[in-house]
Structures are given as C-alpha cells and as structure tokens.
C-alpha cells in the first residue's frame, strides 16, 4: 500500500450504537454499558483491526425536555475522559478521542485532563471540541438557555487559544531532573500565560509539562460557517458529513481556502466523514434489515426528535400533517447542519415520516451493502481525495462493528488503502499531522 | 484477626514521595513520573499488599509565587481523575481516592467524573474534597485571589449537596432495559434536582445512573472548625494529623459530637491520620537517614515555604533572624492547621531553621524506626481507637513504600490488625461504611 492509510475511527455516542433505538436490538448490551469490560473488549477489537482511534461523542445532560426522552431513549452513559483514561491502560496503539465542551468547562481543567491523558497513553490523546447546542445542557451549568451560536464560537475560539497556550507553557526541554545540582526544571523555560480576554482570565503555567504530542490532536465537528472557521484556525481533524466525491472535493477546497487564510497549509486539517456502515451477508438481507430497524422505532421519539432539531413546539399538531415553516438558518441556535437537512426534505412529508427518517440516518451517510460494496464505496471516496477517512458510526454495537471488521477491513487492506500494521509513533504521527511548534518560541 | 482492619492508604502528592526534595533521592524516579507504568507498578504493589486505597492529593497550579519554586521543587504532576481512571483498569480491589476542588470546578462535571469512575472501577471511587488555599490556583480560574476561608466552605457545602443530589437523581432501579416494551428507563424514578442556591443553579438529572456505591466515598482533609463541620455534614473519611492516643480520642469525641448534631452516627466518619513512615534496617541507620534528608534540602525553598505557609513577605529579612509576628488564625485564609503548628515552634528559631523543619515533616507524624517499632506504634494508636487508619505519606517513593510493605505489613497482619485478603464488595463495604439512602426517597 502507499505510505498513507485512510483514517478509520470507531465512533459512538450511545454505547449501544448510533441508531437511536440500538438499545432495543436483540443482541445489544443492556447493563453491560455501565461496565468497563464492555468498552475494553470493543476497543481492543478495534485495535486488533488497526483502527486509528475510538471517538466518543458526548452531551452533558439527558434528553428530557421532550416527553418520550427518558422513557424510550438510552440516556445513560459514562463520561468520556474517565472512560478513555481507563481504555488507555488496556490498549497500546489506538487513538483516544473524547468530547468536551468549551461552553461548560474551564480551560485550565480541560488543558490538564488532555495533557495528562496524553502522557498516560504515550501520545494518543485527542480532544473533540464542541460548543454544545442542547438546551438541557445549559440548565445544568447555571444558565437559563444556550448561548447564541456566534457567541458560543467566540468563547470556543478563546477557550482553545488558552488551552494551547497552557500546553505551551512548559517548553519541551523545561525539565532538568538534575538531582546533584538541585534543579528540577529550568524556570526560563516555564511561562505564565497571563491571558486576559472576553471570557477568561488565566495566569498559568499548567502544572503538567508539554504533552508528548505537543498538543493532543484537536478534532472539531460542525459545518456551520463558524464551525468551519474554528476548524481552520485550530483543528487537526474536521468531522463532517459527506457522501459524494464532488461534494467532498468542493468541501475540501473550501476548507483549504480557510486554512490558508489562517496561515496554515492544506494538509494540516484531516477531513473525516460520518458514515453508518451496515454490512449484509448478501443483497437479499437488506429488506430484513430495514424491517428490523423500523420495528425498533418508537414514533413518540421520532416526533420529539423533529421538535428538538427544529426547536418548534409541535404539540397540538397532527403527527400525520405537515411541518410548520422552519426557522431561518442564520438566526438558528441549534444544529444548523440538521436544520439545513430538514429544509431539503419533500415538504409533503408528514411530521411522523420526517421523524422516522431522522431516526434512521439524520444527515449521515447510510452505507448499506455487502462487504464488497461497502469497501468499494469507502475506498473510492477516499481515493478521490474527497475525504481522509471515516468516523464509523455503527448503527448497532457490537454486531455491525464485528461485521465490518471481519468483512470490510480485509478488503480495504487488500486494496492498499488501509494499514496492515501500526507504525510506531504518536496518534499525531499516524494521522500525518505535524507536531506543533511552541507559541512561546515564535 | 477481628472483622475490622486498620485502613492503610498509599498517599502521594509529589509522585516521588512526600519529602519536599524526594525528587533528589538517588533512587527516585525522574521522567518516569510522566509515564503510566510508574504508577501502575506502584499501585499494583499496594494492591498485592492489600492496601485499602491509593490517595492522590492535588493542586491546580504550580508553586511559582516564590522564586525557588519552579527551579528547585517538583511541580510537574499528572492529573488525579485521569490517572485513577487508568489505574482502575489494571487493578481489581484497591480504592481510588482522588482530589478535586470545590472552588475551581462545576458540580455537574465532578458528580459525573466520580460516578463514571465508580462504574468503571466497580465501586472503588472516592472523591477527596478540598476547597484550595493556594494563591496560584485562584489566578488560573479568573479570580484575583483565593476566596475567604469561610466563603470557600460555604461554597463547598453547597457544591457537595448538589453533587449528592445528582448522584441520587436516578433511583437505583430506574433502568428498565425493556427491549420488547420499548422502555429504557422508568421516568418516575429519574429526578431533575432543580437546585437554586447562593453559588449554583443546576437542573439535573445527571446523565450517569446512580453509582454502584450510591455515593463514591467522600473524603475530606482539613481540621479547621469549618473543615470539621463540613466533614461531619458530608464526609465518610476524615484525613487529619494525629500522632498520640489522648489527642486522637479527644479529636474523635469532638467529631462524634459534630456528627450527632448533623443527624449522623459516630461510626459514619472514619478517621485516618497522615504519617510519614520510615522503616530502618536497624536503629543505627537513623543518623544516616537524617543526614541524607538534610543533604537534599535546599535552603531557598525552606525559607520560601515559611513565607508561603504564613503568607508573610520575608524578603529583606535575614534567614538567620527570627520570624515576624504571625497572623491571627481566625482571619487567616491559608492552611490554618499549618499556621497553628508554626505558632507552637520555639520563637527563638531562625526562619531558616523553621523552614528546614517544615521541609522535614510539617504537621505530619514522622514515624521512623525499625519495622517492629513502626508496626507497634501504628497498631497501638489504632487499637486505642484513636484512629481508624493511616494515609501513608512515604517520604521517598518507591523505596520507603517497599520497605514498609516488606517489613511492616506482615507484622500488622500477624498482630491481627490488618487484613490478609480482600473481602468481596465495594470500597465503601471494605471501609465499613453504609451505602447511603437516596435523598429523593426520604
């Protein structure tokens, strides 16, 4: 194979899989989702398959503003930083990507958690930066509502700046360990950051030395204008939703322009797209699979999902009637990507039908077929240079994951687009990302 | 042995040991302090010796307000929550006690980290609650100075209340996992907490179910009036500094009165005292040990330590002259325990001599002797019921720890005051603590 490999991540938000009713699948875990063994086995299998990383999405609330949320939807989940830290101890190579919000944390703490995880894992830590859009989250942190979209991104920009400065606050060679001379460190290489901005005042330095990767890999999701600009300014990995070559090439060209305008180079930002991979034993299985997914779906949740994504109050409306007019995207404080998707739907669809579509795949590429078909489509999109790899959002865990590993990975390896073995080095090395210079030395 | 065992914890703040210059010891680790393997080996050895827990102290800053801090003192350390999470994956029994500050965190996040760690470790998590007194910490979180002592404790009380309510927000049997019926959970058993107080507004519920221990074990350090009252209101384990039977019995009686006044029972709070155990091969080694410790000490740090503990500016004063008048304890926002200790010193001591004493043992019991002598003194204080056990603050890691495990632990086991094997159950079970009831069901 070439010296490049596509990026393959095991993604999850629901520990039972990305289908909203994955918890109802006959083979899905139940109380095992609250045990470490479930995740250890899954991630060790992903490492055996040479995956780049496990990617854990997160919210800091339960989805309970709608009536169906608590009863029918899998709201219980472990916290990513603790879980990834534990996983680091039972793995050697796989990257550990975890979500933390810039809206509901302090930059000093986040900088320290990921620096510490980077040491514990010998350079495998990655922070997935989110600004958090869910109303339920704001009320767990003293706020009466989610901050405006633009304000969240301004805070995020300052937050990330502070986190990076703290990672830089110890130069790489600041530690002396000179026992006879009595010098533990060289004070001239340790820097308070003296940050004073709109949102934060942080003196520093951090109390963890500069991480092995310089900066843990910075991932960012969200394709709004503000999201793409944030990625171009700070991120190493951009998580988006692309399923076609031309769309992907245009998207990359757009991101490259933004990168250059921030003084960075095109290769500095890897593009990974979300995909729901479903590997069938043969083509006749598709109908059965669709019936299974349909049978798991609970309409009350589907309808509440429309309400949650549009921020429209749908109570009193017939679920079999049409949607009211959708809000304007530029004024929308929810997930703008999902709103844009909804606007593309056939306007004659009922609320219930829209909800059931959202349950199935939302804006994510549902890639269903035989192992050959799935491997070919993933390879072709990658070979076209539209994307650098995939966040694999298996609808049902562990079954869809196991089918993919057994069926698709060997085909990708045979085609030379996915590694056969891990190379030595950090996650950053593996992804082809530069180790960042220290901002105190520029 | 009886059905009780003394509590033995492997304590550390500096990963090289509790002596302030442990990093200079010829056998101390250097860059290994930034690798997981160093801690895994240490804590696995503590588990092999049947210790109750590893107890990680913490600050959220480096000690750099004094000139000597960065150069001569071991300021670099990993973060406790990430480190303990990783350690949970390579151990099966030992408790995982980690420090987190109520002054520089949000209760939702702390509640979630420790709930998640409690699941990952199958009921071994413990939160050591601190309010943080170091000036350097405040400036990393947007504050111009440390909050007043009393105010910190008022915030801590509310913080802990919110954390416990969040742990209670899912009743123990809230999860249904009813796949055919479509009920993931029973909404009537999941409670928003709707907390509105002086410091926090938190709606809840948590997005992690009630932890295996109900509440992870709550530890608290600090023997000020406010500290003892906070322990009596909330804590399961109180970490203090006692080295004599009468002192300990009086201390316990005082804490018991406070417990009763809070509606709790005397056995509800375990008392562990800090001790610096140094096991010598024979009595003639003591002088050599003292010479070693003296030779490691750097006077500049010793003098800065006096300044840090008294909050007095000592620049311009001769280090060989006396201390100026000490501040009044009731108005003091630093560590009141240390101030009280300093007031007991001979007033004719020079600043340098006081500093060198602080470096050696501060207010902690320095227990130096043969294995027989150390075991007998630990057993006697425990048998008198003055304390329930010990935070073992080994001056030099790993050597003092290894000497203790090889020499003292077998003697304590032979005497019947320390377990030979772990019993099944959670950390809470092992410590003889009740599983707390759910406040939503009272």
Interface residues (C-beta under 8 A of the other chain):
Chain A: X23 X24 X25 X26 X28 X30 X31 X34 X35 X36 X40 X59 X60 X61 X62 X64 X70 X71 X72 X73 X74 X75 X76 X77 X78 X79 X81 X82 X83 X85 X86 X87 X88 X89 X90 X104 X105 X106 X108 X109 X112 X113 X115 X116 X117 X119 X120 X121 X122 X136 X139 X140 X141 X142 X170 X175 X177 X179 X182 X183 X184 X185 X186 X187 X190 X192 X200 X201 X202 X203 X204 X205 X206 X207 X208 X209 X298
Chain B: X23 X24 X25 X26 X28 X30 X31 X34 X35 X36 X40 X59 X60 X61 X62 X64 X70 X71 X72 X73 X74 X75 X76 X77 X78 X79 X81 X82 X83 X85 X86 X87 X88 X89 X90 X104 X105 X106 X108 X109 X112 X113 X115 X116 X117 X119 X120 X121 X122 X136 X139 X140 X141 X142 X170 X175 X177 X179 X182 X183 X184 X185 X186 X187 X190 X192 X200 X201 X202 X203 X204 X205 X206 X207 X208 X209 X298
